[in-house]
């Protein structure tokens, strides 16, 4: 059932919070050996918290909360007090935070139950979860395919019904791309809308926490709970709270929608192109104006994104030296050896590659040629979006160039192409959502991305909700059964996905 329905049942006393949490943990224990969505499952802590939340429900304290008693998963680069936060890296394998991230604090205050910490690419660097020190997550639609990344574990957990919703982080598409691959809704809000306090940084000027859920209403409910000003985050927007749920209206008449031609000129899979064009026709049929438009300034967004993100990453990752934070090598004779050995053993290949690239673009001979030029391109992209939103309420694009690729296939080219869709949104600090819009010939989900102006979440929500109501996305029954040979599991899951 949707998270909103579960919360209503709990508040009407038709289901207790401990019962809901126990059922969720049972589902995780059955499915997790196949999908590997989690790095840490917080079973004991979740059951203890369920009792406390039930008392708050009984006292009427959570009468207005859309998440009362709802099990939620957290990406493992977001701090949860007393629960290890690894960033899927050996260097932070045993790190236990002493505080909650701002977004986690708000979820707990709303009565949500933290059910576990989900897998990701190491330090959120990647698009498959393959770079995780703890192994690769699997796509619930087909375990031989990628769930995407870097928030692949969060998307897989939601798609596999191991959590009703999850938090992810998005630096260059890391919420929206896995949402597209896994057939769920993933929302990247305007930069500064959700506190980054407690989010382990990859690239601080690009990173943003956002929700993933199985429908637009649940995703928006989570977003409304976690958004708002946080004095602990110097980049936090000044608005105390945001009203998003009132934007859940089924009407796009008169809405002006733009489709950047560049998105359609890229190497789209035919099935993805057909799903996207059908989505555009759906908006037209509902009374919206849909136009092709020029936005060529985003052509170099991927290059600018990699230069800026790697330059910021080398600074953010400098603290993990085996002394202040992180894995300490046992094989050293002097101080410099501690740094070399600890970082060499603690970081994986992809993280080392980006650190080296960041060092290169920030070096004295390359700063102007690469980093400063990337910053200028970022400004051009941001201004181009500002001009586009003077004419259009929202822009739409495919969520990805393809549906979920095989895990053992070469995804490097597809990763770059998909980044064209996603990375420019982060460079400009804009909000965007990925929602399911169809399936390819193999029955795999395809995503539709809806982009809005800064603090234009309400227009995005209105369009996404209308599309979902007009073309409901049917999730197939028995999806999990064929992937797990255990007879007991099959019997338990027969009424599942």
MITIFI-822339 format. One line per 3 residues: for each residue z, y, x of C-alpha. Coordinates in pm, whole numbers, plus 32768, in hexadecimal, padded with zeros to 4 digits. Each point is the difference from the previous one (the first is absolute). Layout:
BEGIN
Z/Y/X | ...
# end
This chain:
BEGIN
8000/8000/8000 | 7FDB/816A/8071 | 812A/80A6/80AA
8027/80F3/7EDC | 801E/7EDE/7F0B | 8104/7F52/80DA
80CE/813F/8015 | 7FF4/8027/7E85 | 8076/7E99/7FCA
8120/8038/80F1 | 8069/8148/7F5C | 7FF2/7F59/7EA7
80E5/7EEB/808A | 7EF8/7EF5/7FB7 | 7FFE/7F9E/816E
8108/8037/810B | 7FB8/8090/8158 | 808D/7ECC/80B5
7F1A/7F20/7F2F | 7ED1/80D2/8059 | 8055/8006/8171
8046/7E8A/8009 | 7EAF/7FB7/7F5D | 7F54/80E3/80FC
80A8/7F56/8126 | 7F98/7EAD/7F77 | 7E97/8076/7FF1
8014/807D/8166 | 808E/7EB7/8082 | 7EE1/7F42/7F5E
7EE2/80E5/8062 | 8068/8095/814A | 7FA4/7ECC/80D1
7E98/803D/7F93 | 7FDD/817B/7FFF | 80F7/8070/810E
802A/8156/7F60 | 815F/803A/8085 | 80A1/8021/8155
8160/8002/7F6B | 806D/7F92/7EA3 | 814D/809F/7FA2
8071/7EF8/7F07 | 8178/8021/802A | 7FFB/817B/8006
7F1C/800D/7ECE | 80E2/7F1E/7F32 | 8132/80D1/805E
7F4A/8142/7FA5 | 7F8C/7F68/7EB6 | 816A/7FE1/7F8D
8042/816F/8053 | 7EC4/8074/7F51 | 8058/7F33/7ECD
8148/80C0/7FEB | 7F3F/8147/800F | 7F19/7F86/7EEC
812A/7F9C/7F28 | 809A/8158/8037 | 7EC1/80AC/7F8D
7FCF/80A2/8154 | 7E96/7F85/801E | 7F8B/8041/7E9D
7EE5/80E3/8076 | 7F98/7F3B/8134 | 7EAC/7F51/7FF6
8070/7F17/8119 | 8158/7F89/7F8C | 8030/7EA1/8090
7E98/7FE4/807B | 7FD2/7F37/8145 | 7F41/80D2/8100
7F86/7FAD/8161 | 8001/80F3/8125 | 7F06/800C/811E
80B4/7FA6/8140 | 7FC7/8151/80A9 | 80DE/80AC/7EFA
8176/7FFA/8049 | 80F2/7F4A/7F19 | 816E/801A/8062
808C/7EC0/8092 | 7EB1/7F46/7FEF | 7F33/7FD2/8139
7ECB/80DD/8018 | 7F0C/7F69/80F9 | 7EB7/80BB/7FCD
7F72/7E9F/8032 | 8039/802B/8176 | 80C1/7F36/80FF
8089/8142/8091 | 80C5/8043/7EBD | 803D/7E95/7FA3
817A/802F/7FE1 | 801B/8170/7F9C | 80E9/803D/7ED7
8005/8165/7F75 | 8147/80AA/7FA7 | 7F64/80CA/7EE5
7F07/7FEA/7EE2 | 7EB0/80B1/8004 | 7FE7/811D/7F05
7F15/7F3A/7F20 | 80E7/7ED0/800A | 812D/80D7/7FA1
7F44/8077/7ECC | 7F9A/7E9F/7F9E | 8168/7F89/8019
8079/8129/7F36 | 7F05/7F9F/7EF0 | 808E/7E9E/7FF4
7EE3/7F4E/80B3 | 8060/7EC4/80C1 | 7F80/7FE2/8166
7F84/7E9A/8014 | 7F82/7FFD/8168 | 7F39/809F/811A
7E8A/7FBD/8002 | 7F13/7FAD/811B | 7F12/80FC/809D
7F25/8037/812E | 80DB/8054/812C | 8078/8169/7FDD
7F01/801F/7EE4 | 7EDF/7FEB/80F8 | 7EF3/7F25/7F67
7F58/7F9D/7EBD | 8044/7E8A/7FDA | 8172/7FB9/8059
7F72/7F30/8120 | 80B0/80DA/80FF | 8159/7FAB/7F73
80EB/7F53/80F4 | 8079/7F2A/7EDB | 7EAE/7F73/7F9A
7EEA/8057/7F0C | 802C/8031/7E89 | 7F0A/7F5B/7F11
7F42/8089/7ED7 | 8081/7F62/7EBB | 7E9C/7FF6/7F76
7F9C/7F1F/8123 | 80EF/7FAD/811F | 7ED9/7FE3/80EE
7FBF/8174/7FD0 | 80AD/8139/807B | 80EE/80C3/7F20
7F9E/8139/80C2 | 80EA/80E1/80BF | 80CA/808F/8082
80C3/7FDC/7EB8 | 7F6E/7EA5/7FCC | 8151/7F58/7FC8
805E/80FA/7EF0 | 7EB2/7FD4/7F4D | 8012/7E84/801B
8167/7FF9/7F7E | 7F9E/80C8/7ECB | 7EC1/7F38/7FC1
80B8/7EB4/8028 | 8113/8074/7F10 | 8103/7FEA/8113
8066/8165/7FA8 | 7FBE/80E2/7ED7 | 7FAD/8123/80E6
800E/8053/8171 | 8007/8126/80EC | 7EF6/8021/810A
7F9C/810B/80F7 | 7EA7/809C/8022 | 7F85/809E/8145
7E8B/7FCB/7FD5 | 7FDD/7F28/7EC8 | 8119/7F06/8038
806B/7FFF/7E91 | 7EAE/8026/7F58 | 7F37/7F00/80C7
80F2/7EDB/7FC9 | 8025/8068/7E92 | 7E86/7FE2/7FE2
7FFA/7EA9/80AA | 8122/7F77/7F31 | 7FA1/808B/7EAA
8132/80DF/7FD3 | 803D/8175/7FDA | 8057/80BF/813E
8056/8174/8001 | 7FFC/80E1/8132 | 80A6/8147/7F8F
7FCC/815F/8089 | 8092/8029/815D | 8164/807D/7FDA
802F/7F88/7E9A | 80CB/7ECD/8067 | 8100/801F/8116
7FA2/7F68/814E | 816F/7FF3/8065 | 8042/7E99/8068
7E90/7FA8/802A | 7FCB/7F8A/8167 | 7EE3/80E6/806C
7EA9/7F98/8075 | 7F54/8154/7FE0 | 80F2/80F8/7F66
7EFC/80F9/7F80 | 7F46/7EEA/7F47 | 8109/7F03/7F8F
8065/7FFD/7E92 | 80D2/7F0A/7F34 | 7F70/7F90/7EB3
8023/7EEE/7EF7 | 7F39/7EC7/7FAB | 801C/7F58/7EAB
7F39/7F27/7F10 | 7F9F/8119/7F11 | 7FE4/817A/7FFC
8137/803C/7F2A | 80E5/7F3D/80E9 | 7F6A/80A7/8134
8032/815A/7F6A | 8165/7FAC/7F9A | 8056/7FA3/8166
7F4F/8135/8086 | 80C4/80E5/7F18 | 8149/7F63/806F
7FC1/801D/8178 | 7F5C/8159/8005 | 80AD/814F/8027
8093/80E1/810B | 80D8/7F66/8111 | 80BA/80EA/80EF
8000/7EEA/8104 | 7E84/8017/801D | 7F7F/8148/8093
7EA4/7FB8/7F76 | 8080/7FC4/7E9D | 7F6B/80D4/7EE9
80ED/80F8/7F5F | 7FEA/7F7D/7E9B | 813E/7F4A/7F98
7F56/7F03/7F1C | 7EA6/7FB0/7F7C | 7FA7/7FA8/7E9A
7EF3/7EF7/8014 | 803D/7F17/7ED8 | 7F98/8109/7EFF
7EA6/7FF6/80A3 | 7FCF/7E9C/7F7F | 7F0A/8071/7EF3
7ECC/7F40/7F94 | 7F00/811B/800A | 7F08/807E/8106
7F24/80D0/7F1B | 7F85/8133/80B7 | 807A/7F83/8154
7F17/8059/811F | 7FCE/7EDC/80F1 | 7F46/800C/814B
7F71/7EE1/80CC | 7FC0/805B/816F | 7EA5/7F80/8059
807C/7F92/8155 | 80D5/7EF2/7F5C | 7ECC/7F62/7F63
7F2E/801F/813C | 80ED/7F1F/80C0 | 7FC6/7E89/801C
8099/7F9A/7EB3 | 7FFF/7E96/7F91 | 7F20/7FDF/7ECF
8119/7F7C/7F24 | 80E2/8122/8061 | 7EE9/80F9/7FBC
7FC3/7F6C/7EA7 | 8173/800A/7FA9 | 8014/8169/8070
7ECE/8072/7F41 | 8082/7F55/7EC5 | 8148/80BD/802E
7F42/8149/801C | 7F41/7FAD/7EC0 | 814A/7FB2/7F53
8081/815E/804B | 7EB8/8093/7F80 | 801A/7F3D/7EBC
815E/8088/7FCB | 7F8E/8169/800B | 8028/805A/8170
7EF3/80AB/80CE | 7FA0/7F31/8131 | 7F28/8096/8115
7F87/7F9D/8158 | 8066/810A/80FC | 7FF0/804D/8173
8134/7FD8/80DB | 7F62/7FBF/8152 | 8127/809B/80B9
80C0/7EB8/7FDC | 7EFC/7F47/80D0 | 80D5/801A/813A
814F/7FC1/7F59 | 8030/7EAA/80A1 | 7FD0/8084/8160
80ED/8124/7FBE | 80FC/7F15/7F5F | 800D/7F12/8128
8024/8118/8100 | 8116/80B2/7F40 | 80BC/7EC6/7F95
8000/7F66/815C | 8069/8149/809E | 812A/8011/7F14
804A/7E8D/802A | 8035/8019/8177 | 810D/8106/7FC3
80A7/7F45/7EE3 | 8008/7EB4/80BC | 808A/8091/8143
8166/7FCB/7F88 | 7FDA/7E83/8005 | 8053/7FC5/816F
8106/7EED/7FF5 | 8116/80F9/8048 | 800F/80F0/7ED9
7F57/7F1B/7F04 | 7F5A/7EB1/7FF6 | 7FDC/7EB8/80B8
809D/7FF2/815A | 7F58/7F1A/80F8 | 80E4/7F1C/80C7
7F1D/8009/812E | 802A/8146/80C0 | 808D/8087/8146
7FED/817A/7FD6 | 7FDD/810A/7EED | 7E87/801E/8000
7FE4/7E87/7FE3 | 80D7/800C/7EC5 | 7F05/80E5/7F5A
7ED0/7F3D/8071 | 8087/7EA7/7FB2 | 80A5/805C/7EB5
7ED2/80BA/7F76 | 7F0D/7F00/808C | 80B9/7EE1/7F56
805A/80C0/7EC4 | 7EB4/809B/7F97 | 7ED1/7F3C/7F8C
7E97/8031/8069 | 7F98/80F5/7EEE | 812D/80E4/803A
7FC1/8002/8177 | 7E92/8052/7FC6 | 8055/812E/7F28
810B/8078/80F3 | 7EFD/7FF8/8114 | 7F03/80B8/7F2A
8106/8106/7FA5 | 8052/8034/8170 | 7E90/8027/804E
7FB3/8109/7EF7 | 8137/80CA/805B | 7FBF/7FFE/8177
7FBA/814F/80A5 | 7E8D/7FBF/8028 | 7FCB/7F82/7E9C
80E9/80CE/7F24 | 7EFC/8108/7FA7 | 7EDE/7F0B/7FED
80AC/7F0A/7F17 | 814F/8061/7F69 | 7FC3/8172/7FC4
7EA3/7FB9/7F7C | 808E/7EFA/7F11 | 80F8/8101/7F7F
7EE4/80F3/7FBB | 7F3B/7EF2/7F48 | 8138/7FB8/7F33
8006/816D/7F93 | 7E90/7FF1/7FA1 | 803A/7EC6/7F2E
812A/809D/7F4F | 7F3D/813B/7FA9 | 7EDA/7F31/7F86
80E2/7F48/7F0D | 8093/814D/7F8C | 7EA1/807B/7FAE
7FAA/7EBB/7F4C | 8132/801B/7F21 | 7F9B/815B/7F90
7EE6/7F50/7F45 | 8092/7EA8/7FB4 | 814D/7F87/7F75
7FF0/7EB5/80BE | 7F1A/7F45/80EE | 7FBF/7E8A/7FEE
7F8C/7EFE/80FB | 8011/7E88/8036 | 8157/7F91/8078
7F5E/7F3D/811B | 7EA2/7FA7/8079 | 803D/7E94/7FB2
80F0/7F17/7F52 | 8108/7F42/80C8 | 7F62/7F6C/813B
8051/7EAD/8093 | 8128/8001/80ED | 7F3E/7F43/8109
7ED2/80E6/7FE3 | 7FA6/8137/80C8 | 8086/8126/7F37
7FDA/8110/8109 | 7EC3/8098/7F6F | 8082/7FF7/7E9A
8147/8099/8071 | 7F46/812B/808E | 7F25/802A/7ECB
8127/7FF2/7F11 | 80B4/8104/80D3 | 7EE8/80F5/7FA9
8077/7FF2/7E95 | 8171/8014/804C | 8050/80C4/813D
7F79/8152/7F94 | 80FE/8003/7EE3 | 8120/7FE8/80FA
7F69/8106/80E6 | 7FF9/80F4/7EDB | 8157/7F96/7F79
7F6D/7FAD/7EA9 | 8077/7F0B/7EF2 | 7F2F/7ECF/7FA7
8025/7EB9/7F44 | 7F4C/7EB3/800F | 7FE3/7F41/7EB8
7F4A/7EB9/7FAF | 7EA6/803B/7F6C | 7F58/7EAB/8000
7FBD/7EC2/80C4 | 7EF4/7F85/80EE | 7F39/7EBF/7FE2
8123/7F39/8092 | 80F5/8089/7F01 | 80AC/80E0/80FF
8079/8156/7F8D | 7F4C/8144/8053 | 80B2/814F/8004
7FB2/815F/7F85 | 8092/8127/80C1 | 8053/8142/7F45
8048/8134/80D6 | 809D/8146/7F8A | 8054/8155/8093
814F/803D/80A8 | 8112/7FCB/7EFD | 7EF2/7F8F/7F0D
80A1/7EB1/7FB1 | 7FFF/8045/7E8A | 7E83/800D/7FEF
7FEB/7EBB/80C7 | 80FC/7F56/7F1C | 7F4A/8072/7EC7
7EB4/7F74/8080 | 8096/7EBA/8082 | 80C6/7FBF/7EC2
7ED2/8046/7F21 | 7F27/7F13/80CC | 8109/7EF0/7FF5
8024/8020/7E87 | 7E88/7FFC/7FCB | 7FBB/7EDF/80EB
8140/7F2F/8013 | 800F/7F34/813C | 803E/7E95/7FA5
80BB/7F44/810B | 7FA0/7E8E/7FF1 | 80F5/7EF7/7F93
8058/7EF1/80FA | 7F9D/80D1/812C | 811E/7F7B/80D3
7FEF/7E96/7F95 | 7EC8/7F9A/80BF | 808C/8083/8149
8142/7F36/8005 | 7FEE/7E84/8005 | 816C/7FCF/7FA9
8019/7F64/7EA5 | 814E/80A0/7FB1 | 7F71/8154/8056
7ED3/7FC1/7F23 | 80DC/7FAA/7EDC | 80DD/8131/8028
7ED6/80E9/802C | 7F2C/7F78/7EE4 | 8053/8130/7F2A
7FE5/80F2/8124 | 7ED6/80C4/807A
# end
